[in-house]
Amino acid sequence: MRVISGFAIASAVIMISSAMVPAHAIDVQVARACDALVAKAFPPLQPGNPASGSARGGAKAQRDYFNKCVANGGKMDDDTPLKSK
């Protein structure tokens, strides 16, 4: 009896907490377009070797650029990447 009621309470808490935070999925075309724009704006130090690092910025700058691109619906006004602090 205790196990069943404990399971019911735990299930209710999980369902309520998951309902409070909605997940926002982005469109596949937007993600692909933004990924291509990030690759163009932040080229690798060695061509063909993405593990070599970026010639123009770090991971935070790339994430910020990608997030700005997604917020703009996959379109960027200028090709200059965001400045990292």
N, C-alpha and C positions, 0 to 999 in steps of 0.2 A: 504494500500500500504506500509506504513512504517513498519507495523508488519511483512508482508511477506518478505520484503527486510532484515529486522533485523534477522528474522529466517533463511534466506538463508545465511547471513554472519556468523551467529553463527554456523550453520551446517557445513559450509566450514572450519571454524577455528577448529572445533572438528575433522573433518575428516583429516585435514592436520596434526594436532598435534598427533593424534593417529597413523598416518602413519610414523611419525618420530622415535618413540620408539618401536622397535620390541620386542615382548614378547617371551621369551625362555622357552618353556615347557620342563620338564624333563620326562624321560620315567617312567612308572609305576613300572617296575621291579627294576629300579635303586633306586627309592624313597623307595620302600619296603625293599630292601637290606640295604640301608643306615639307614633306621629307625631301623631295627633289629640290625645293628652294633652299633648305638648310644645307644640303650637300653642295649646292652651287655657291652659297654665301660663305661657307666654311670649308674650303677645300683642304684635303690632307697635306701634310708636309711633304710626303713622298707620294707621287701619283700612283694609284693602284694599291696603296697600303693604308687602309683606314685606321689601322692600329698605331700609326706613326704620330697621331695627334693632328690638331688643326693648325693651319697657318695663321688664322685670324682670331682665335678666341678659344676659350675653354668650354667645358660642358655646360656651365651655368648660362653662358651667353647663347649657346646653341638651344638650350631648353627655352630660354626667354624668347628667342626668335621664333621657335616652333610654336610656342603658346600664343604669341602675337599673331602669327600666321593663321592659326586655328580660329582665334577670335575674329579675324578679318574674313573668315570663310574661305581660306586658301589663296587669298590674293594679297600680295604685298605691294605697297605703293612704290617703294624704292628697294634696290637690291643691296643696300648697305646693311650689314648686321648691326644689332644693338651693341652698344658699348657696355662692357662688363665693368663693375666697380671694383 
